Amino acid sequence: MVKRDEVLGRCVVATRDIRSGEVIAESLPLIVGPKMASPPLCLGCHKKLALAESRYDCSKCFWPLCGQACESSPLHEAECEIFAKAGYKPTVKNDNSKQTVYCPIAPLRALLLKKNSPERFNLLLDFQSHLQDHEKTQVYQVLKKSLVPFFTQLLKLDTNESEILTICSIFDTNCFEVRDTQRLVNIRGLYPTISFLSHSCKHNTKHCFNGDNFRLVLTATTPIKKGDLVTTTYTQTLWGTLSRRSHLKMAKHFDCLCERCTDPTEFGTYLSAVNCSVCGDGSKVTSSDPLNCEADWFCENCGFAITGSDMLWGNEVLQKEINHLNKDNPNSLEEFLERYAEVLHGRNSYCLQVKYALCQIYGSLDGFKFEELSSDLIDRKIELCKELLAVAEVLEPGQSWFRGLLLYDLFEALVAKAERRGEDIDEETKNYLTEAAKIFDSEPDMRDNIQKKLMDS
Ligand SMILES: C[S@@+](CC[C@H](N)C(=O)[O-])C[C@H]1O[C@@H](n2cnc3c(N)ncnc32)[C@H](O)[C@@H]1O
Protein backbone atom coordinates (compact mmCIF):
# COMPACT_ATOMS: atom_id res chain seq x y z
CA MET A 1 0.00 0.00 0.00
CA VAL A 2 1.31 3.46 -0.89
CA LYS A 3 1.24 5.83 2.10
CA ARG A 4 2.28 9.42 2.57
CA ASP A 5 4.82 10.14 5.28
CA GLU A 6 5.99 13.56 6.44
CA VAL A 7 9.68 12.72 6.04
CA LEU A 8 9.71 10.01 3.36
CA GLY A 9 7.04 11.41 1.04
CA ARG A 10 5.15 8.57 -0.56
CA CYS A 11 6.35 5.20 0.63
CA VAL A 12 5.24 1.59 0.46
CA VAL A 13 3.97 -0.18 3.57
CA ALA A 14 3.15 -3.89 3.98
CA THR A 15 -0.59 -4.53 4.36
CA ARG A 16 0.03 -8.07 5.69
CA ASP A 17 2.91 -10.16 7.00
CA ILE A 18 5.28 -11.06 4.15
CA ARG A 19 7.58 -14.09 4.21
CA SER A 20 11.27 -13.93 3.37
CA GLY A 21 11.65 -14.96 -0.29
CA GLU A 22 8.05 -14.06 -1.15
CA VAL A 23 7.49 -12.14 -4.40
CA ILE A 24 5.87 -8.86 -3.32
CA ALA A 25 5.18 -7.22 -6.66
CA GLU A 26 5.90 -7.43 -10.37
CA SER A 27 5.69 -4.47 -12.69
CA LEU A 28 6.34 -3.41 -16.25
CA PRO A 29 8.13 -0.08 -16.64
CA LEU A 30 6.39 3.15 -17.42
CA ILE A 31 9.49 4.13 -19.39
CA VAL A 32 12.90 2.63 -20.09
CA GLY A 33 15.80 4.18 -21.90
CA PRO A 34 19.54 4.71 -21.96
CA LYS A 35 21.24 6.54 -19.09
CA MET A 36 22.40 10.13 -19.68
CA ALA A 37 25.69 8.75 -20.96
CA SER A 38 25.78 5.23 -22.35
CA PRO A 39 27.99 2.96 -24.40
CA PRO A 40 26.45 2.31 -27.83
CA LEU A 41 23.23 0.32 -27.51
CA CYS A 42 20.34 -0.63 -29.80
CA LEU A 43 17.39 1.72 -29.27
CA GLY A 44 15.06 -1.12 -30.24
CA CYS A 45 16.05 -3.98 -27.92
CA HIS A 46 18.64 -2.16 -25.74
CA LYS A 47 21.38 -4.70 -26.33
CA LYS A 48 24.94 -3.45 -26.25
CA LEU A 49 26.39 -2.79 -29.74
CA ALA A 50 29.96 -3.53 -30.77
CA LEU A 51 30.00 -0.90 -33.50
CA ALA A 52 33.68 -1.36 -34.28
CA GLU A 53 32.90 -4.94 -35.38
CA SER A 54 29.69 -4.30 -37.31
CA ARG A 55 27.39 -1.35 -37.62
CA TYR A 56 23.78 -1.05 -38.74
CA ASP A 57 22.21 2.42 -38.74
CA CYS A 58 18.43 2.85 -38.81
CA SER A 59 17.36 3.54 -42.41
CA LYS A 60 15.05 6.36 -41.23
CA CYS A 61 16.73 8.11 -38.30
CA PHE A 62 20.35 6.87 -38.50
CA TRP A 63 20.62 5.80 -34.84
CA PRO A 64 22.64 2.57 -34.60
CA LEU A 65 20.47 -0.52 -34.06
CA CYS A 66 21.30 -4.20 -34.03
CA GLY A 67 19.44 -4.82 -37.27
CA GLN A 68 16.46 -4.07 -39.47
CA ALA A 69 14.02 -5.86 -37.14
CA CYS A 70 14.65 -3.31 -34.39
CA GLU A 71 13.67 -0.39 -36.69
CA SER A 72 10.03 -1.21 -35.99
CA SER A 73 10.44 -2.03 -32.29
CA PRO A 74 7.59 -0.35 -30.33
CA LEU A 75 10.16 1.35 -28.09
CA HIS A 76 11.94 2.98 -31.02
CA GLU A 77 9.16 3.77 -33.51
CA ALA A 78 7.85 7.05 -32.09
CA GLU A 79 11.24 8.65 -31.51
CA CYS A 80 12.46 7.41 -34.92
CA GLU A 81 9.76 9.43 -36.63
CA ILE A 82 10.66 12.59 -34.68
CA PHE A 83 14.37 12.34 -35.46
CA ALA A 84 13.71 11.54 -39.13
CA LYS A 85 11.30 14.49 -39.49
CA ALA A 86 13.83 16.88 -37.94
CA GLY A 87 16.60 15.57 -40.24
CA TYR A 88 18.83 15.04 -37.20
CA LYS A 89 21.76 12.65 -37.62
CA PRO A 90 23.36 11.44 -34.36
CA THR A 91 27.11 11.15 -33.99
CA VAL A 92 27.63 7.82 -32.25
CA LYS A 93 31.27 6.86 -32.02
CA ASN A 94 32.27 3.29 -32.75
CA ASP A 95 34.13 2.90 -29.45
CA ASN A 96 32.83 1.51 -26.20
CA SER A 97 32.91 4.74 -24.22
CA LYS A 98 29.89 6.22 -22.45
CA GLN A 99 28.47 8.76 -24.89
CA THR A 100 26.23 11.71 -23.96
CA VAL A 101 24.59 11.59 -27.39
CA TYR A 102 22.15 9.14 -25.70
CA CYS A 103 21.07 11.76 -23.12
CA PRO A 104 17.89 12.93 -24.97
CA ILE A 105 16.43 9.46 -25.59
CA ALA A 106 14.73 8.68 -22.24
CA PRO A 107 13.35 12.23 -21.73
CA LEU A 108 12.14 12.23 -25.34
CA ARG A 109 10.27 8.97 -24.75
CA ALA A 110 8.65 10.60 -21.73
CA LEU A 111 7.63 13.71 -23.71
CA LEU A 112 6.15 11.58 -26.47
CA LEU A 113 3.76 10.02 -23.94
CA LYS A 114 2.06 13.40 -23.65
CA LYS A 115 0.40 12.86 -27.04
CA ASN A 116 0.54 9.07 -27.37
CA SER A 117 -0.56 8.06 -23.87
CA PRO A 118 -1.76 10.98 -21.71
CA GLU A 119 -2.66 8.75 -18.72
CA ARG A 120 0.89 7.41 -18.62
CA PHE A 121 2.25 10.94 -19.00
CA ASN A 122 0.20 12.07 -15.99
CA LEU A 123 1.45 9.08 -13.97
CA LEU A 124 4.99 10.14 -14.81
CA LEU A 125 4.47 13.77 -13.79
CA ASP A 126 3.14 12.56 -10.44
CA PHE A 127 6.62 11.36 -9.38
CA GLN A 128 8.68 13.48 -7.00
CA SER A 129 11.27 15.53 -8.91
CA HIS A 130 13.49 17.53 -6.49
CA LEU A 131 13.73 19.97 -9.41
CA GLN A 132 14.86 22.89 -7.23
CA ASP A 133 17.78 20.86 -5.88
CA HIS A 134 18.73 19.52 -9.31
CA GLU A 135 18.61 22.97 -10.90
CA LYS A 136 21.48 24.07 -8.65
CA THR A 137 23.79 21.43 -10.13
CA GLN A 138 26.18 21.88 -13.03
CA VAL A 139 24.61 18.99 -14.94
CA TYR A 140 21.26 20.77 -15.01
CA GLN A 141 22.90 24.01 -16.16
CA VAL A 142 24.29 22.01 -19.08
CA LEU A 143 20.88 20.41 -19.73
CA LYS A 144 19.31 23.89 -19.80
CA LYS A 145 21.81 25.02 -22.43
CA SER A 146 21.85 21.89 -24.57
CA LEU A 147 18.85 19.59 -24.08
CA VAL A 148 16.21 22.33 -23.92
CA PRO A 149 17.10 23.92 -27.31
CA PHE A 150 17.63 20.42 -28.75
CA PHE A 151 13.99 19.54 -28.01
CA THR A 152 12.36 22.91 -28.61
CA GLN A 153 14.35 24.24 -31.57
CA LEU A 154 15.87 21.26 -33.34
CA LEU A 155 13.18 18.59 -32.81
CA LYS A 156 10.46 21.29 -32.63
CA LEU A 157 8.60 19.52 -29.81
CA ASP A 158 5.65 21.13 -28.09
CA THR A 159 7.33 21.53 -24.70
CA ASN A 160 9.24 24.00 -22.55
CA GLU A 161 12.26 24.30 -20.26
CA SER A 162 10.37 23.61 -17.05
CA GLU A 163 8.71 20.44 -18.41
CA ILE A 164 11.97 19.09 -19.84
CA LEU A 165 13.96 19.68 -16.65
CA THR A 166 11.15 18.29 -14.48
CA ILE A 167 11.19 15.08 -16.50
CA CYS A 168 14.99 14.80 -16.19
CA SER A 169 14.67 15.37 -12.41
CA ILE A 170 11.97 12.73 -12.14
CA PHE A 171 14.27 10.25 -13.87
CA ASP A 172 17.19 11.11 -11.60
CA THR A 173 15.10 10.79 -8.45
CA ASN A 174 13.10 7.68 -9.22
CA CYS A 175 14.74 5.47 -11.83
CA PHE A 176 15.94 1.96 -11.19
CA GLU A 177 19.16 0.91 -12.83
CA VAL A 178 18.05 -1.93 -15.09
CA ARG A 179 20.92 -4.38 -15.02
CA ASP A 180 20.77 -7.13 -17.52
CA THR A 181 23.36 -9.83 -18.11
CA GLN A 182 21.85 -10.59 -21.56
CA ARG A 183 22.00 -7.04 -22.85
CA LEU A 184 25.40 -6.27 -21.29
CA VAL A 185 24.55 -2.62 -20.80
CA ASN A 186 22.73 -0.97 -17.91
CA ILE A 187 19.82 1.28 -18.77
CA ARG A 188 17.27 3.08 -16.59
CA GLY A 189 13.64 2.41 -15.93
CA LEU A 190 10.79 4.10 -14.10
CA TYR A 191 8.31 1.71 -12.48
CA PRO A 192 4.81 2.64 -11.27
CA THR A 193 4.40 2.10 -7.49
CA ILE A 194 7.72 0.21 -7.06
CA SER A 195 9.57 3.48 -7.72
CA PHE A 196 7.87 4.77 -4.53
CA LEU A 197 9.95 2.40 -2.36
CA SER A 198 11.91 4.36 0.20
CA HIS A 199 15.54 3.82 0.99
CA SER A 200 16.99 2.09 4.02
CA CYS A 201 20.66 1.21 4.62
CA LYS A 202 19.32 -2.11 5.92
CA HIS A 203 16.66 -2.74 3.29
CA ASN A 204 14.26 -5.66 3.15
CA THR A 205 13.80 -6.35 -0.58
CA LYS A 206 15.76 -7.29 -3.68
CA HIS A 207 14.75 -7.00 -7.30
CA CYS A 208 15.62 -8.40 -10.69
CA PHE A 209 14.52 -7.78 -14.26
CA ASN A 210 12.98 -10.60 -16.24
CA GLY A 211 12.32 -10.94 -19.92
CA ASP A 212 12.49 -8.71 -22.98
CA ASN A 213 10.04 -6.18 -21.57
CA PHE A 214 12.12 -5.32 -18.46
CA ARG A 215 9.56 -6.68 -15.98
CA LEU A 216 10.75 -5.87 -12.46
CA VAL A 217 10.21 -8.59 -9.84
CA LEU A 218 10.39 -7.41 -6.23
CA THR A 219 11.06 -10.04 -3.54
CA ALA A 220 11.31 -9.82 0.26
CA THR A 221 14.77 -10.72 1.58
CA THR A 222 13.64 -10.88 5.21
CA PRO A 223 10.22 -11.29 6.86
CA ILE A 224 8.30 -7.99 6.67
CA LYS A 225 5.59 -7.43 9.28
CA LYS A 226 2.22 -5.88 8.49
CA GLY A 227 2.64 -2.11 8.80
CA ASP A 228 6.44 -2.18 8.19
CA LEU A 229 8.02 -0.07 5.46
CA VAL A 230 9.00 -2.00 2.34
CA THR A 231 12.46 -0.67 1.46
CA THR A 232 15.20 -0.87 -1.11
CA THR A 233 18.67 0.69 -1.20
CA TYR A 234 19.72 3.67 -3.28
CA THR A 235 23.37 3.23 -2.28
CA GLN A 236 26.05 0.57 -1.60
CA THR A 237 25.95 -1.73 1.40
CA LEU A 238 29.73 -1.88 1.78
CA TRP A 239 30.12 1.90 1.95
CA GLY A 240 30.59 3.50 5.36
CA THR A 241 28.04 5.91 6.84
CA LEU A 242 29.82 9.10 5.66
CA SER A 243 29.93 7.87 2.05
CA ARG A 244 26.39 6.51 2.01
CA ARG A 245 24.88 9.65 3.53
CA SER A 246 26.80 12.05 1.29
CA HIS A 247 25.80 10.01 -1.80
CA LEU A 248 22.13 10.02 -0.75
CA LYS A 249 22.24 13.75 -0.08
CA MET A 250 23.86 14.53 -3.43
CA ALA A 251 21.97 12.10 -5.66
CA LYS A 252 18.59 11.80 -3.91
CA HIS A 253 18.48 15.00 -1.85
CA PHE A 254 17.69 13.66 1.62
CA ASP A 255 19.48 13.01 4.91
CA CYS A 256 19.27 9.33 5.76
CA LEU A 257 18.26 8.85 9.40
CA CYS A 258 17.92 5.07 9.32
CA GLU A 259 18.89 2.79 12.20
CA ARG A 260 22.21 1.89 10.61
CA CYS A 261 23.17 5.52 9.96
CA THR A 262 22.40 6.46 13.58
CA ASP A 263 24.45 3.62 15.06
CA PRO A 264 28.21 4.47 15.25
CA THR A 265 28.99 0.72 15.17
CA GLU A 266 26.63 -0.01 12.24
CA PHE A 267 25.10 -2.99 14.06
CA GLY A 268 28.44 -4.03 15.50
CA THR A 269 30.21 -4.32 12.13
CA TYR A 270 32.26 -1.15 12.82
CA LEU A 271 32.29 -0.66 9.04
CA SER A 272 33.19 3.06 9.24
CA ALA A 273 35.51 2.75 12.24
CA VAL A 274 39.33 2.75 12.18
CA ASN A 275 41.83 1.24 14.59
CA CYS A 276 43.11 3.44 17.44
CA SER A 277 46.77 4.28 16.76
CA VAL A 278 47.37 4.97 20.48
CA CYS A 279 45.96 1.74 21.91
CA GLY A 280 47.40 -0.36 19.07
CA ASP A 281 45.29 -3.33 20.21
CA GLY A 282 42.45 -3.11 17.70
CA SER A 283 40.35 -0.71 19.81
CA LYS A 284 38.01 1.18 17.51
CA VAL A 285 37.65 4.90 16.84
CA THR A 286 34.00 5.70 16.10
CA SER A 287 31.99 8.83 15.37
CA SER A 288 30.48 10.70 18.33
CA ASP A 289 27.51 11.63 16.10
CA PRO A 290 27.23 9.70 12.83
CA LEU A 291 24.46 12.00 11.56
CA ASN A 292 26.86 14.94 11.64
CA CYS A 293 29.79 14.56 9.24
CA GLU A 294 31.74 17.22 11.15
CA ALA A 295 31.47 15.53 14.56
CA ASP A 296 34.68 14.29 16.19
CA TRP A 297 35.59 10.63 16.39
CA PHE A 298 36.83 9.00 19.62
CA CYS A 299 38.55 5.76 20.58
CA GLU A 300 36.06 3.59 22.47
CA ASN A 301 38.88 2.58 24.82
CA CYS A 302 41.23 5.51 25.47
CA GLY A 303 39.27 8.49 24.17
CA PHE A 304 41.90 9.43 21.54
CA ALA A 305 40.20 11.88 19.14
CA ILE A 306 40.23 12.44 15.39
CA THR A 307 38.43 15.49 14.03
CA GLY A 308 35.50 15.01 11.66
CA SER A 309 37.31 16.90 8.90
CA ASP A 310 40.40 14.67 9.26
CA MET A 311 38.19 11.58 8.97
CA LEU A 312 36.52 12.99 5.84
CA TRP A 313 39.90 13.80 4.35
CA GLY A 314 41.28 10.32 5.21
CA ASN A 315 38.26 8.65 3.63
CA GLU A 316 38.67 10.69 0.48
CA VAL A 317 42.34 9.70 0.21
CA LEU A 318 41.48 6.01 0.67
CA GLN A 319 38.64 6.16 -1.87
CA LYS A 320 40.90 7.81 -4.44
CA GLU A 321 43.55 5.17 -3.84
CA ILE A 322 41.01 2.37 -4.29
CA ASN A 323 39.65 3.95 -7.46
CA HIS A 324 43.15 3.90 -8.92
CA LEU A 325 43.94 0.30 -7.98
CA ASN A 326 44.08 -2.12 -10.88
CA LYS A 327 40.97 -4.23 -10.21
CA ASP A 328 42.29 -7.02 -12.47
CA ASN A 329 45.48 -7.38 -10.48
CA PRO A 330 45.04 -9.12 -7.12
CA ASN A 331 48.58 -8.18 -6.05
CA SER A 332 47.78 -4.49 -6.01
CA LEU A 333 44.62 -5.20 -3.99
CA GLU A 334 46.40 -7.48 -1.51
CA GLU A 335 49.14 -4.83 -1.15
CA PHE A 336 46.49 -2.23 -0.27
CA LEU A 337 45.23 -4.47 2.55
CA GLU A 338 48.78 -5.00 3.85
CA ARG A 339 49.63 -1.31 3.62
CA TYR A 340 46.68 -0.32 5.78
CA ALA A 341 46.56 -3.37 8.08
CA GLU A 342 47.43 -1.30 11.17
CA VAL A 343 45.01 1.56 10.56
CA LEU A 344 42.06 -0.27 9.01
CA HIS A 345 40.60 -3.30 10.75
CA GLY A 346 39.43 -6.19 8.56
CA ARG A 347 35.79 -5.11 8.45
CA ASN A 348 36.47 -1.48 7.62
CA SER A 349 34.47 -0.39 4.59
CA TYR A 350 37.54 0.21 2.40
CA CYS A 351 39.04 -3.18 3.30
CA LEU A 352 35.73 -4.89 2.56
CA GLN A 353 35.44 -3.20 -0.84
CA VAL A 354 38.93 -4.43 -1.73
CA LYS A 355 38.18 -7.89 -0.35
CA TYR A 356 35.04 -8.10 -2.45
CA ALA A 357 37.06 -7.13 -5.53
CA LEU A 358 39.56 -9.90 -4.68
CA CYS A 359 36.73 -12.35 -4.21
CA GLN A 360 35.55 -11.60 -7.72
CA ILE A 361 39.01 -12.21 -9.17
CA TYR A 362 40.02 -15.44 -7.43
CA GLY A 363 38.27 -18.33 -9.13
CA SER A 364 36.69 -16.24 -11.90
CA LEU A 365 38.98 -13.95 -13.87
CA ASP A 366 41.08 -15.37 -16.73
CA GLY A 367 44.47 -16.29 -15.28
CA PHE A 368 42.88 -16.80 -11.83
CA LYS A 369 40.34 -19.55 -12.53
CA PHE A 370 40.29 -22.25 -9.86
CA GLU A 371 42.36 -24.64 -11.98
CA GLU A 372 45.02 -21.92 -12.26
CA LEU A 373 45.04 -20.99 -8.53
CA SER A 374 47.49 -22.35 -5.94
CA SER A 375 45.93 -24.18 -2.97
CA ASP A 376 46.85 -21.17 -0.81
CA LEU A 377 44.86 -18.84 -3.06
CA ILE A 378 41.86 -21.19 -3.01
CA ASP A 379 42.05 -21.01 0.80
CA ARG A 380 42.31 -17.22 0.53
CA LYS A 381 39.12 -17.12 -1.55
CA ILE A 382 37.35 -19.26 1.07
CA GLU A 383 38.54 -16.94 3.84
CA LEU A 384 37.36 -13.84 1.93
CA CYS A 385 33.93 -15.34 1.23
CA LYS A 386 33.45 -16.24 4.90
CA GLU A 387 34.51 -12.79 6.09
CA LEU A 388 32.18 -11.03 3.64
CA LEU A 389 29.35 -13.42 4.46
CA ALA A 390 29.63 -12.56 8.15
CA VAL A 391 29.10 -8.89 7.23
CA ALA A 392 26.31 -9.72 4.77
CA GLU A 393 24.49 -11.65 7.54
CA VAL A 394 24.23 -8.37 9.46
CA LEU A 395 23.82 -5.71 6.77
CA GLU A 396 22.01 -7.61 4.01
CA PRO A 397 20.55 -10.55 5.90
CA GLY A 398 18.18 -13.22 4.65
CA GLN A 399 17.74 -13.90 0.97
CA SER A 400 19.73 -10.95 -0.43
CA TRP A 401 21.64 -11.19 -3.73
CA PHE A 402 24.80 -10.28 -1.84
CA ARG A 403 24.48 -13.31 0.47
CA GLY A 404 23.46 -15.49 -2.46
CA LEU A 405 26.50 -14.59 -4.54
CA LEU A 406 28.85 -15.10 -1.61
CA LEU A 407 27.30 -18.46 -0.72
CA TYR A 408 27.64 -19.56 -4.33
CA ASP A 409 31.25 -18.34 -4.51
CA LEU A 410 32.03 -20.11 -1.24
CA PHE A 411 30.50 -23.33 -2.55
CA GLU A 412 32.61 -23.15 -5.72
CA ALA A 413 35.80 -22.49 -3.77
CA LEU A 414 35.12 -25.40 -1.40
CA VAL A 415 34.44 -27.69 -4.38
CA ALA A 416 37.75 -26.60 -5.96
CA LYS A 417 39.54 -27.31 -2.69
CA ALA A 418 37.92 -30.76 -2.34
CA GLU A 419 38.75 -31.63 -5.97
CA ARG A 420 42.35 -30.56 -5.48
CA ARG A 421 42.56 -32.98 -2.54
CA GLY A 422 40.68 -35.76 -4.30
CA GLU A 423 37.93 -35.60 -1.65
CA ASP A 424 34.11 -35.52 -1.88
CA ILE A 425 32.34 -32.33 -0.84
CA ASP A 426 30.76 -32.39 2.63
CA GLU A 427 27.19 -31.62 3.71
CA GLU A 428 28.05 -28.09 4.83
CA THR A 429 29.34 -27.27 1.33
CA LYS A 430 26.18 -28.69 -0.26
CA ASN A 431 24.10 -26.59 2.12
CA TYR A 432 25.77 -23.41 0.85
CA LEU A 433 24.60 -24.28 -2.66
CA THR A 434 21.09 -25.20 -1.50
CA GLU A 435 20.80 -21.85 0.28
CA ALA A 436 22.12 -19.98 -2.79
CA ALA A 437 19.58 -21.84 -4.98
CA LYS A 438 16.76 -20.69 -2.70
CA ILE A 439 17.97 -17.10 -2.92
CA PHE A 440 18.23 -17.10 -6.72
CA ASP A 441 14.92 -18.84 -7.31
CA SER A 442 13.38 -15.64 -8.74
CA GLU A 443 16.44 -14.75 -10.87
CA PRO A 444 16.34 -16.83 -14.07
CA ASP A 445 20.00 -16.63 -15.16
CA MET A 446 21.53 -17.62 -11.84
CA ARG A 447 18.69 -20.04 -11.01
CA ASP A 448 19.30 -22.22 -14.08
CA ASN A 449 23.04 -22.27 -13.50
CA ILE A 450 22.68 -23.20 -9.82
CA GLN A 451 19.96 -25.80 -10.42
CA LYS A 452 22.36 -27.56 -12.79
CA LYS A 453 25.10 -27.54 -10.13
CA LEU A 454 22.62 -28.86 -7.55
CA MET A 455 21.77 -31.81 -9.81
CA ASP A 456 25.49 -32.54 -10.32
CA SER A 457 26.45 -32.30 -6.64
C1 LIG B 1 12.41 7.06 -5.44
S1 LIG B 1 11.66 8.40 -4.62
C2 LIG B 1 10.55 7.60 -3.53
C3 LIG B 1 9.16 8.14 -3.69
C4 LIG B 1 8.96 9.52 -3.13
N1 LIG B 1 8.95 9.47 -1.68
C5 LIG B 1 7.66 10.16 -3.63
O1 LIG B 1 6.88 10.64 -2.83
O2 LIG B 1 7.50 10.23 -4.87
C6 LIG B 1 13.01 8.94 -3.70
C7 LIG B 1 12.75 10.11 -2.80
O3 LIG B 1 11.96 9.72 -1.68
C8 LIG B 1 12.46 10.33 -0.48
N2 LIG B 1 13.03 9.28 0.39
C9 LIG B 1 13.19 7.97 0.10
N3 LIG B 1 13.74 7.29 1.13
C10 LIG B 1 13.94 8.19 2.11
C11 LIG B 1 14.48 8.12 3.42
N4 LIG B 1 14.93 6.97 3.93
N5 LIG B 1 14.52 9.25 4.16
C12 LIG B 1 14.07 10.42 3.67
N6 LIG B 1 13.54 10.56 2.42
C13 LIG B 1 13.48 9.47 1.65
C14 LIG B 1 13.54 11.29 -0.92
O4 LIG B 1 12.97 12.54 -1.14
C15 LIG B 1 14.02 10.68 -2.22
O5 LIG B 1 14.63 11.59 -3.08
The ligand as an SDF file (V2000), in Angstrom:
LIG
                    3D

 27 29  0  0  0  0  0  0  0  0999 V2000
   12.4060    7.0590   -5.4410 C   0  0  0  0  0  0  0  0  0  0  0  0
   11.6620    8.3980   -4.6170 S   0  0  0  0  0  0  0  0  0  0  0  0
   10.5530    7.6040   -3.5350 C   0  0  0  0  0  0  0  0  0  0  0  0
    9.1580    8.1410   -3.6880 C   0  0  0  0  0  0  0  0  0  0  0  0
    8.9640    9.5190   -3.1320 C   0  0  0  0  0  0  0  0  0  0  0  0
    8.9490    9.4670   -1.6780 N   0  0  0  0  0  0  0  0  0  0  0  0
    7.6620   10.1650   -3.6340 C   0  0  0  0  0  0  0  0  0  0  0  0
    6.8760   10.6400   -2.8280 O   0  0  0  0  0  0  0  0  0  0  0  0
    7.5000   10.2280   -4.8690 O   0  0  0  0  0  0  0  0  0  0  0  0
   13.0130    8.9400   -3.7000 C   0  0  0  0  0  0  0  0  0  0  0  0
   12.7480   10.1080   -2.8050 C   0  0  0  0  0  0  0  0  0  0  0  0
   11.9620    9.7240   -1.6800 O   0  0  0  0  0  0  0  0  0  0  0  0
   12.4640   10.3280   -0.4750 C   0  0  0  0  0  0  0  0  0  0  0  0
   13.0310    9.2780    0.3950 N   0  0  0  0  0  0  0  0  0  0  0  0
   13.1940    7.9720    0.0960 C   0  0  0  0  0  0  0  0  0  0  0  0
   13.7350    7.2950    1.1270 N   0  0  0  0  0  0  0  0  0  0  0  0
   13.9430    8.1910    2.1090 C   0  0  0  0  0  0  0  0  0  0  0  0
   14.4780    8.1150    3.4200 C   0  0  0  0  0  0  0  0  0  0  0  0
   14.9330    6.9730    3.9280 N   0  0  0  0  0  0  0  0  0  0  0  0
   14.5150    9.2470    4.1640 N   0  0  0  0  0  0  0  0  0  0  0  0
   14.0670   10.4250    3.6700 C   0  0  0  0  0  0  0  0  0  0  0  0
   13.5450   10.5620    2.4170 N   0  0  0  0  0  0  0  0  0  0  0  0
   13.4780    9.4710    1.6480 C   0  0  0  0  0  0  0  0  0  0  0  0
   13.5430   11.2940   -0.9180 C   0  0  0  0  0  0  0  0  0  0  0  0
   12.9680   12.5420   -1.1420 O   0  0  0  0  0  0  0  0  0  0  0  0
   14.0220   10.6840   -2.2210 C   0  0  0  0  0  0  0  0  0  0  0  0
   14.6280   11.5940   -3.0830 O   0  0  0  0  0  0  0  0  0  0  0  0
  1  2  1  0
  2  3  1  0
  2 10  1  0
  3  4  1  0
  4  5  1  0
  5  6  1  0
  5  7  1  0
  7  8  2  0
  7  9  1  0
 10 11  1  0
 11 12  1  0
 11 26  1  0
 12 13  1  0
 13 14  1  0
 13 24  1  0
 14 15  1  0
 14 23  1  0
 15 16  2  0
 16 17  1  0
 17 18  1  0
 17 23  2  0
 18 19  1  0
 18 20  2  0
 20 21  1  0
 21 22  2  0
 22 23  1  0
 24 25  1  0
 24 26  1  0
 26 27  1  0
M  CHG  2   2   1   9  -1
M  END
$$$$
